[in-house]
Amino acid sequence: MKISPDYGSAVDVVLSRSWGHMFNMFIMKKDIFERYRDWFFAVLDEVEKNIDMSSSIHPNRSSIIGYVAEFLLDIYLEANNLPYKEINTVFLERQNEMKKIYKFFIRKFRKN
């Protein structure tokens, strides 16, 4: 990662997990948030500059950016050794769990 080469081991740790903090939801102190925000958007800007839009695997740029963005919180927490507390979320709409599991496995094990 050009933006944060020292975050490489954190990327490896996060991507090897079978879990993550998705949906980009968090509550944090303002100073931590500002540092995270600056890093987050610098990384996403770099990703956007380097996306090959000729690939048919990802039909649009926003889906790629959104997918990457969901991993950045965990990468930041891991790289900076920041403690966190998890609070359960509630879905107000019906969830199709089998469809979600199927799509997860397709993403996780698809060979490009």
DSSP file with accessible surface (Angstrom, degrees, kcal/mol):
  #  RESIDUE AA STRUCTURE BP1 BP2  ACC     N-H-->O    O-->H-N    N-H-->O    O-->H-N    TCO  KAPPA ALPHA  PHI   PSI    X-CA   Y-CA   Z-CA
    1    1 A M              0   0   94      0, 0.0     6,-0.2     0, 0.0     7,-0.1   0.000 360.0 360.0 360.0 117.0    0.0    0.0    0.0
    2    2 A K        +     0   0  160      1,-0.2    41,-0.0     2,-0.1     0, 0.0   0.874 360.0  52.2 -61.6 -40.4    1.7    3.2   -1.2
    3    3 A I  S    S+     0   0   63      1,-0.3    -1,-0.2     2,-0.1     3,-0.1   0.916 129.3  12.7 -65.2 -43.9   -0.2    5.4    1.3
    4    4 A S    >   +     0   0    9      1,-0.1     3,-2.3    39,-0.0    -1,-0.3  -0.623  63.2 170.2-137.7  75.5    0.7    3.4    4.4
    5    5 A P  G >  S+     0   0  100      0, 0.0     3,-1.3     0, 0.0    -1,-0.1   0.816  80.1  63.2 -60.8 -25.2    3.5    0.8    3.7
    6    6 A D  G 3  S+     0   0  123      1,-0.3     3,-0.3     2,-0.1     4,-0.2   0.525  90.6  68.3 -76.4  -2.6    3.7    0.2    7.5
    7    7 A Y  G <>  +     0   0   22     -3,-2.3     4,-2.2    -6,-0.2    -1,-0.3   0.413  68.8 102.0 -93.5   1.5    0.1   -1.1    7.4
    8    8 A G  H <> S+     0   0   30     -3,-1.3     4,-2.2     1,-0.2    -1,-0.2   0.888  80.1  47.7 -55.6 -44.9    1.0   -4.2    5.4
    9    9 A S  H  > S+     0   0   89     -3,-0.3     4,-2.3     1,-0.2    -1,-0.2   0.880 110.5  52.9 -68.0 -34.1    1.0   -6.7    8.3
   10   10 A A  H  > S+     0   0    2     -4,-0.2     4,-2.7     2,-0.2     5,-0.2   0.900 107.5  52.1 -65.6 -38.8   -2.3   -5.3    9.5
   11   11 A V  H  X S+     0   0   28     -4,-2.2     4,-2.7     1,-0.2     5,-0.2   0.944 109.8  49.1 -61.2 -46.3   -3.8   -5.9    6.0
   12   12 A D  H  X S+     0   0  113     -4,-2.2     4,-1.1     1,-0.2    -2,-0.2   0.918 112.3  47.9 -59.7 -44.2   -2.6   -9.5    6.1
   13   13 A V  H  X S+     0   0   54     -4,-2.3     4,-0.6     2,-0.2     3,-0.5   0.951 114.5  45.2 -62.4 -49.3   -4.1  -10.1    9.5
   14   14 A V  H >< S+     0   0    3     -4,-2.7     3,-1.1     1,-0.2     5,-0.2   0.921 112.7  49.7 -64.8 -43.0   -7.5   -8.6    8.6
   15   15 A L  H 3< S+     0   0   87     -4,-2.7    -1,-0.2     1,-0.3    -2,-0.2   0.708 106.4  57.0 -73.2 -16.4   -7.8  -10.3    5.3
   16   16 A S  H 3< S+     0   0   95     -4,-1.1    -1,-0.3    -3,-0.5    -2,-0.2   0.587  90.2  97.1 -87.8  -8.4   -7.0  -13.7    6.8
   17   17 A R    <<  -     0   0   43     -3,-1.1    -3,-0.0    -4,-0.6     3,-0.0  -0.370  68.3-144.2 -76.6 159.0   -9.8  -13.4    9.3
   18   18 A S  S    S+     0   0  105     -2,-0.1     2,-0.3     2,-0.0    -1,-0.1   0.204  84.9  48.3-102.4  12.7  -13.2  -15.0    8.9
   19   19 A W        +     0   0  118     -5,-0.2     2,-0.3     2,-0.0    -2,-0.1  -0.928  60.3 167.3-143.6 165.8  -14.9  -12.0   10.5
   20   20 A G        -     0   0   28     -2,-0.3     2,-1.0    -5,-0.0    51,-0.1  -0.977  43.6 -96.4-170.1 168.0  -14.8   -8.2   10.3
   21   21 A H        -     0   0   37     -2,-0.3     3,-0.4    49,-0.2    53,-0.3  -0.831  53.7-176.8 -97.2  99.1  -16.6   -5.0   11.4
   22   22 A M    >   +     0   0   56     -2,-1.0     3,-0.6     1,-0.2    49,-0.0  -0.345  49.3  47.8 -94.6 173.2  -18.7   -4.2    8.4
   23   23 A F  T 3  S-     0   0  107      1,-0.2    -1,-0.2    -2,-0.1    47,-0.1   0.411 100.6-102.5  79.8   2.2  -21.0   -1.3    7.4
   24   24 A N  T 3  S+     0   0   60     -3,-0.4     2,-0.5     1,-0.2    -1,-0.2   0.891  72.3 149.7  52.6  44.2  -18.5    1.4    8.4
   25   25 A M    <   +     0   0  111     -3,-0.6     2,-0.3     2,-0.0    -1,-0.2  -0.933  11.4 135.0-111.1 130.9  -20.3    2.1   11.7
   26   26 A F        -     0   0   74     -2,-0.5     2,-0.4     2,-0.1    47,-0.0  -0.986  41.8-142.9-163.9 160.4  -18.4    3.3   14.7
   27   27 A I        +     0   0  165     -2,-0.3     2,-0.3     2,-0.0    -2,-0.0  -0.998  37.7 152.8-128.1 126.7  -18.3    5.8   17.6
   28   28 A M        -     0   0   50     -2,-0.4    -2,-0.1     2,-0.0     0, 0.0  -0.975  48.3 -78.3-150.6 163.4  -14.9    7.2   18.5
   29   29 A K     >  -     0   0  155     -2,-0.3     4,-2.9     1,-0.1     5,-0.2  -0.292  46.8-114.2 -62.1 149.5  -13.2   10.2   20.0
   30   30 A K  H  > S+     0   0  151      1,-0.2     4,-2.7     2,-0.2     5,-0.2   0.878 112.9  50.4 -57.1 -44.1  -12.8   13.1   17.7
   31   31 A D  H  > S+     0   0   81      2,-0.2     4,-1.8     1,-0.2    -1,-0.2   0.916 113.5  45.6 -66.3 -38.1   -9.0   13.1   17.5
   32   32 A I  H  > S+     0   0   37      2,-0.2     4,-2.7     1,-0.2    -2,-0.2   0.928 113.1  51.5 -67.7 -43.5   -9.0    9.4   16.6
   33   33 A F  H  X S+     0   0   73     -4,-2.9     4,-3.5     1,-0.2     5,-0.2   0.923 107.9  51.6 -58.8 -44.9  -11.8    9.9   14.1
   34   34 A E  H  X S+     0   0   69     -4,-2.7     4,-2.2     2,-0.2    -1,-0.2   0.908 111.9  45.9 -63.0 -40.4  -10.0   12.8   12.4
   35   35 A R  H  X S+     0   0  125     -4,-1.8     4,-2.1    -5,-0.2    -1,-0.2   0.929 115.8  46.7 -66.0 -43.1   -6.8   10.7   12.0
   36   36 A Y  H  X S+     0   0    5     -4,-2.7     4,-3.4     2,-0.2    -2,-0.2   0.936 111.6  51.4 -63.0 -45.9   -8.8    7.7   10.8
   37   37 A R  H  X S+     0   0   88     -4,-3.5     4,-2.5     1,-0.2     5,-0.3   0.925 110.3  48.1 -58.0 -47.3  -10.8    9.9    8.4
   38   38 A D  H  X S+     0   0   95     -4,-2.2     4,-1.6    -5,-0.2    -1,-0.2   0.928 116.9  42.3 -61.6 -44.6   -7.7   11.5    6.8
   39   39 A W  H  X S+     0   0   21     -4,-2.1     4,-2.6     2,-0.2     5,-0.2   0.931 112.7  54.8 -66.0 -46.1   -6.1    8.1    6.4
   40   40 A F  H  X S+     0   0   23     -4,-3.4     4,-2.6     1,-0.2    -2,-0.2   0.933 111.9  41.7 -54.6 -51.4   -9.3    6.5    5.1
   41   41 A F  H  X S+     0   0  108     -4,-2.5     4,-2.4     1,-0.2    -1,-0.2   0.847 111.7  55.3 -73.6 -29.0   -9.9    9.0    2.4
   42   42 A A  H  X S+     0   0   34     -4,-1.6     4,-1.9    -5,-0.3    -1,-0.2   0.930 111.1  45.9 -65.3 -41.7   -6.3    9.0    1.3
   43   43 A V  H  X S+     0   0    6     -4,-2.6     4,-2.7     2,-0.2    -2,-0.2   0.947 113.4  48.2 -65.5 -47.1   -6.4    5.2    0.9
   44   44 A L  H  X S+     0   0   15     -4,-2.6     4,-2.7     1,-0.2    -2,-0.2   0.881 109.2  53.6 -63.9 -35.9   -9.7    5.4   -1.0
   45   45 A D  H  X S+     0   0   82     -4,-2.4     4,-1.9     2,-0.2    -1,-0.2   0.920 110.8  47.1 -61.6 -42.5   -8.3    8.1   -3.3
   46   46 A E  H  X S+     0   0   40     -4,-1.9     4,-1.0     2,-0.2    -2,-0.2   0.909 111.9  50.1 -66.7 -40.9   -5.3    5.9   -4.1
   47   47 A V  H >< S+     0   0   37     -4,-2.7     3,-0.9     1,-0.2     4,-0.4   0.942 109.5  51.6 -61.1 -46.3   -7.5    2.9   -4.7
   48   48 A E  H >< S+     0   0   86     -4,-2.7     3,-1.0     1,-0.3    -1,-0.2   0.890 106.8  53.4 -60.5 -38.5   -9.8    4.9   -7.0
   49   49 A K  H 3< S+     0   0  157     -4,-1.9    -1,-0.3     1,-0.2    -2,-0.2   0.770 113.3  44.4 -65.7 -24.6   -6.8    6.1   -9.1
   50   50 A N  T << S+     0   0  100     -4,-1.0     2,-0.4    -3,-0.9    -1,-0.2   0.264  80.3 121.8-109.2  11.8   -5.6    2.5   -9.6
   51   51 A I    <   -     0   0   29     -3,-1.0     2,-1.0    -4,-0.4    10,-0.0  -0.612  56.2-141.1 -78.2 131.1   -8.9    0.7  -10.5
   52   52 A D    >   -     0   0  106     -2,-0.4     3,-1.2     1,-0.2    -2,-0.1  -0.799  17.4-174.0 -90.1 101.1   -8.8   -1.0  -13.8
   53   53 A M  T 3  S+     0   0   76     -2,-1.0    -1,-0.2     1,-0.2    -2,-0.0   0.544  72.9  77.1 -77.5  -4.0  -12.3   -0.3  -15.1
   54   54 A S  T 3  S+     0   0  100     -3,-0.0    -1,-0.2     2,-0.0     2,-0.2   0.652  72.7 102.8 -79.0 -11.0  -11.8   -2.6  -18.1
   55   55 A S    <   -     0   0   42     -3,-1.2     3,-0.2     1,-0.1     0, 0.0  -0.492  62.0-154.8 -73.1 137.0  -12.3   -5.6  -15.9
   56   56 A S  S    S+     0   0  117     -2,-0.2    -1,-0.1     1,-0.2    -3,-0.0   0.520  81.8  81.8 -87.7  -5.6  -15.8   -7.3  -16.1
   57   57 A I  S    S+     0   0   64      1,-0.3    -1,-0.2     2,-0.1    -2,-0.0   0.917  99.8  34.4 -65.9 -43.0  -15.5   -8.7  -12.6
   58   58 A H  S    S-     0   0   68     -3,-0.2    -1,-0.3     1,-0.1    -3,-0.1  -0.921  73.1-164.1-115.9 107.6  -16.6   -5.5  -11.0
   59   59 A P        +     0   0  109      0, 0.0     2,-0.3     0, 0.0    -1,-0.1   0.713  69.9  28.4 -69.2 -19.9  -19.1   -3.6  -13.1
   60   60 A N     >  -     0   0   70      1,-0.1     4,-1.1    -4,-0.0     3,-0.5  -0.995  69.1-127.8-146.1 153.0  -18.9   -0.3  -11.4
   61   61 A R  H  > S+     0   0   89     -2,-0.3     4,-2.3     1,-0.2     3,-0.3   0.857 104.0  60.0 -62.5 -39.5  -16.3    1.8   -9.5
   62   62 A S  H  > S+     0   0   89      1,-0.2     4,-2.6     2,-0.2    -1,-0.2   0.854 100.9  54.5 -65.7 -32.3  -18.5    2.5   -6.4
   63   63 A S  H  > S+     0   0   50     -3,-0.5     4,-2.0     2,-0.2    -1,-0.2   0.894 110.1  47.3 -68.4 -35.3  -18.9   -1.2   -5.6
   64   64 A I  H  X S+     0   0   27     -4,-1.1     4,-2.5    -3,-0.3     5,-0.2   0.945 113.2  47.5 -67.8 -47.7  -15.2   -1.7   -5.5
   65   65 A I  H  X S+     0   0   34     -4,-2.3     4,-2.8     1,-0.2    -2,-0.2   0.928 113.0  49.1 -60.5 -44.3  -14.6    1.4   -3.4
   66   66 A G  H  X S+     0   0   34     -4,-2.6     4,-1.5    -5,-0.2    -1,-0.2   0.903 110.2  50.7 -63.6 -39.6  -17.4    0.3   -1.0
   67   67 A Y  H  X S+     0   0   92     -4,-2.0     4,-0.6    -5,-0.2     3,-0.2   0.939 114.0  43.6 -64.9 -45.8  -16.0   -3.2   -0.7
   68   68 A V  H >X S+     0   0   40     -4,-2.5     3,-1.5     1,-0.2     4,-0.9   0.922 108.6  59.3 -64.1 -43.0  -12.5   -1.9    0.1
   69   69 A A  H >X S+     0   0    6     -4,-2.8     4,-0.7     1,-0.3     3,-0.7   0.841  95.9  62.4 -58.4 -33.4  -13.9    0.7    2.5
   70   70 A E  H 3< S+     0   0   50     -4,-1.5     4,-0.4     1,-0.2    -1,-0.3   0.782 105.2  46.7 -66.1 -24.4  -15.5   -2.0    4.7
   71   71 A F  H <X S+     0   0   42     -3,-1.5     4,-2.0    -4,-0.6    -1,-0.2   0.671  93.5  79.0 -87.6 -17.6  -12.1   -3.5    5.5
   72   72 A L  H <X S+     0   0    3     -4,-0.9     4,-2.8    -3,-0.7     5,-0.2   0.850  85.9  56.8 -67.0 -34.3  -10.3   -0.2    6.3
   73   73 A L  H  X S+     0   0    9     -4,-0.7     4,-2.7     1,-0.2    -1,-0.2   0.960 110.6  44.3 -61.0 -47.9  -11.7    0.2    9.8
   74   74 A D  H  > S+     0   0    2     -4,-0.4     4,-2.6   -53,-0.3     5,-0.2   0.888 112.9  51.9 -64.5 -38.0  -10.3   -3.1   10.9
   75   75 A I  H  X S+     0   0    9     -4,-2.0     4,-2.9     2,-0.2     5,-0.2   0.936 111.8  46.8 -62.5 -44.2   -7.0   -2.5    9.2
   76   76 A Y  H  X S+     0   0   10     -4,-2.8     4,-2.0     2,-0.2    -2,-0.2   0.926 112.8  48.7 -64.2 -44.9   -6.7    0.9   11.0
   77   77 A L  H  <>S+     0   0   20     -4,-2.7     5,-2.1    -5,-0.2     4,-0.4   0.930 115.4  44.8 -60.6 -44.7   -7.6   -0.6   14.4
   78   78 A E  H ><5S+     0   0   75     -4,-2.6     3,-1.0    -5,-0.2    -2,-0.2   0.936 113.6  48.2 -65.5 -47.6   -5.1   -3.5   13.9
   79   79 A A  H 3<5S+     0   0   40     -4,-2.9    -1,-0.2     1,-0.3    -2,-0.2   0.829 119.2  39.0 -65.5 -32.3   -2.3   -1.3   12.7
   80   80 A N  T 3<5S-     0   0   65     -4,-2.0    -1,-0.3    -5,-0.2    -2,-0.2   0.316 104.3-126.8-101.7   6.0   -2.7    1.3   15.5
   81   81 A N  T < 5 +     0   0  149     -3,-1.0    -3,-0.2    -4,-0.4    -4,-0.1   0.886  46.8 171.3  51.2  45.8   -3.4   -1.3   18.2
   82   82 A L      < -     0   0   40     -5,-2.1    -1,-0.2    -6,-0.2     2,-0.1  -0.737  29.5-129.2 -90.3 131.6   -6.6    0.5   19.1
   83   83 A P        -     0   0  119      0, 0.0     2,-0.3     0, 0.0    -1,-0.0  -0.422  30.6-177.7 -74.4 154.7   -9.0   -1.1   21.6
   84   84 A Y        -     0   0  111     -2,-0.1     2,-0.4     2,-0.0     0, 0.0  -0.980  22.0-142.3-149.0 160.6  -12.7   -1.4   20.7
   85   85 A K        -     0   0  184     -2,-0.3     2,-0.4     2,-0.0     0, 0.0  -0.992  20.8-136.5-125.0 134.1  -15.9   -2.6   22.1
   86   86 A E        -     0   0  117     -2,-0.4     2,-0.4   -65,-0.0    -2,-0.0  -0.730  16.1-170.3 -93.4 138.6  -18.5   -4.3   19.9
   87   87 A I        -     0   0  129     -2,-0.4    -2,-0.0     0, 0.0     0, 0.0  -0.997  29.4-111.5-125.9 131.1  -22.2   -3.5   20.2
   88   88 A N        -     0   0  155     -2,-0.4     2,-0.3     1,-0.1     0, 0.0  -0.258  27.4-145.4 -62.5 147.3  -24.8   -5.6   18.4
   89   89 A T        -     0   0   77      2,-0.0     2,-0.4     0, 0.0    -1,-0.1  -0.755   5.8-141.1-107.4 159.9  -26.7   -4.2   15.5
   90   90 A V        -     0   0  123     -2,-0.3     2,-0.5     0, 0.0     0, 0.0  -0.984   4.9-144.3-124.6 130.3  -30.3   -4.9   14.6
   91   91 A F        -     0   0   93     -2,-0.4     4,-0.1     1,-0.1    -2,-0.0  -0.838   5.9-164.6 -91.0 128.1  -31.6   -5.3   11.1
   92   92 A L  S    S+     0   0  170     -2,-0.5     2,-0.3     2,-0.1    -1,-0.1   0.645  71.5  62.8 -86.7 -15.4  -35.1   -3.9   10.7
   93   93 A E  S    S-     0   0  157      1,-0.1     2,-0.1     0, 0.0    -2,-0.1  -0.756 100.1 -88.4-106.9 159.3  -35.8   -5.7    7.4
   94   94 A R        -     0   0  242     -2,-0.3     2,-0.4     1,-0.1    -2,-0.1  -0.375  42.9-145.2 -64.6 137.1  -35.9   -9.4    6.7
   95   95 A Q        -     0   0   61     -4,-0.1     2,-1.1    -2,-0.1     3,-0.1  -0.889   8.9-142.2-109.4 136.5  -32.5  -10.8    5.9
   96   96 A N     >  -     0   0   97     -2,-0.4     4,-2.0     1,-0.2     5,-0.2  -0.775  23.7-179.8 -94.4  89.4  -31.9  -13.7    3.4
   97   97 A E  H  > S+     0   0  101     -2,-1.1     4,-2.6     1,-0.2     5,-0.2   0.866  75.7  54.0 -62.8 -40.5  -29.1  -15.5    5.3
   98   98 A M  H  > S+     0   0  141      1,-0.2     4,-2.5     2,-0.2    -1,-0.2   0.920 109.7  48.1 -63.1 -40.5  -28.6  -18.2    2.7
   99   99 A K  H  > S+     0   0  113      2,-0.2     4,-2.5     1,-0.2    -1,-0.2   0.915 112.0  49.8 -65.4 -41.4  -28.1  -15.7   -0.1
  100  100 A K  H  X S+     0   0   82     -4,-2.0     4,-2.1     2,-0.2    -2,-0.2   0.915 111.9  47.8 -64.1 -42.3  -25.6  -13.7    2.1
  101  101 A I  H  X S+     0   0   77     -4,-2.6     4,-2.4     2,-0.2     5,-0.2   0.930 111.7  50.4 -64.6 -44.8  -23.7  -16.9    2.9
  102  102 A Y  H  X S+     0   0  155     -4,-2.5     4,-2.3     1,-0.2    -2,-0.2   0.948 111.7  46.8 -58.8 -48.6  -23.6  -18.0   -0.8
  103  103 A K  H  X S+     0   0  104     -4,-2.5     4,-2.4     1,-0.2    -1,-0.2   0.874 109.6  55.3 -64.1 -35.9  -22.3  -14.6   -1.9
  104  104 A F  H  X S+     0   0   72     -4,-2.1     4,-2.7    -5,-0.2    -1,-0.2   0.948 109.6  45.8 -60.9 -48.1  -19.7  -14.5    0.9
  105  105 A F  H  X S+     0   0  103     -4,-2.4     4,-2.5     1,-0.2     5,-0.2   0.888 110.5  53.3 -65.4 -37.2  -18.3  -17.9   -0.3
  106  106 A I  H  X S+     0   0   68     -4,-2.3     4,-1.4    -5,-0.2    -1,-0.2   0.948 114.1  42.4 -61.2 -46.7  -18.3  -16.8   -3.9
  107  107 A R  H  < S+     0   0  108     -4,-2.4    -2,-0.2     1,-0.2    -1,-0.2   0.909 116.8  48.2 -65.0 -41.1  -16.3  -13.7   -3.0
  108  108 A K  H  < S+     0   0   91     -4,-2.7    -2,-0.2    -5,-0.2    -1,-0.2   0.879 124.1  26.5 -70.9 -36.7  -14.0  -15.5   -0.6
  109  109 A F  H  < S+     0   0  135     -4,-2.5    -1,-0.2    -5,-0.2    -2,-0.2   0.428  84.3 122.0-114.2   2.9  -13.1  -18.4   -2.9
  110  110 A R     <  -     0   0  111     -4,-1.4     2,-0.6    -5,-0.2    -4,-0.0  -0.441  54.4-141.7 -67.5 133.8  -13.5  -17.1   -6.4
  111  111 A K              0   0  195     -2,-0.2    -1,-0.1     0, 0.0    -2,-0.1  -0.880 360.0 360.0 -99.9 120.4  -10.2  -17.4   -8.4
  112  112 A N              0   0  144     -2,-0.6    -2,-0.0   -55,-0.0     0, 0.0  -0.700 360.0 360.0 -96.6 360.0   -9.6  -14.4  -10.7
